[in-house]
Amino acid sequence: SDSVTTAKIVDDAVTAAKAAFSAGKIAQVVQTIKAPATNSTSGSSFVTPSGASVAITPSATSSKVLVSVQGGGTVATDSASGYFTIYRDSTNLGDSTKGFQRQYNDERTDQPLSMQYLDSPSSTSAITYAIYYRATAGTIYMHDSDSGNLIITAMEVLAWVILF
């Protein structure tokens, strides 16, 4: 018979294979915490406020990067809409016009900002992930001076690779 039974596998080979298996492990975590500051736009093109980004350098081209944005204090003037997205360097990772999240208000009220994206950058160079936003009407304020912190986290997730 050409099959290999488990009885024929040397214990050291099993231990070595387990050690080489990097099944989705988190290799690194980087985070930016942006203190409250008034940022606004009334333009129809996506823009990013200063400091609303995080940089990470993946250790392998096969790695994925999980980007998470949490915060609040996004507000709009009466009858205004805003779209929010995440960029990798100059690439919009969300919908080209709608991004990941839409907000609409009949009056100026705080709203949560929450986005998450699993990216496959195929790079070992430094990458910057940034929050961008745009207005469709009126003025959109992001992370107003009366808001809490804005947190942007990037985690490198190692590829599912078995090395022998």
Secondary structure as GFF3:
##gff-version 3
##sequence-region A 1 164
A	DSSP	three_ten_helix	6	8	.	.	.	ID=ss1
A	DSSP	alpha_helix	11	20	.	.	.	ID=ss2
A	DSSP	beta_strand	26	34	.	.	.	ID=ss3
A	DSSP	beta_strand	39	41	.	.	.	ID=ss4
A	DSSP	beta_strand	53	56	.	.	.	ID=ss5
A	DSSP	beta_strand	64	76	.	.	.	ID=ss6
A	DSSP	beta_strand	80	88	.	.	.	ID=ss7
A	DSSP	beta_strand	91	92	.	.	.	ID=ss8
A	DSSP	beta_strand	101	105	.	.	.	ID=ss9
A	DSSP	beta_strand	111	119	.	.	.	ID=ss10
A	DSSP	beta_strand	127	137	.	.	.	ID=ss11
A	DSSP	beta_strand	140	142	.	.	.	ID=ss12
A	DSSP	beta_strand	150	157	.	.	.	ID=ss13
###
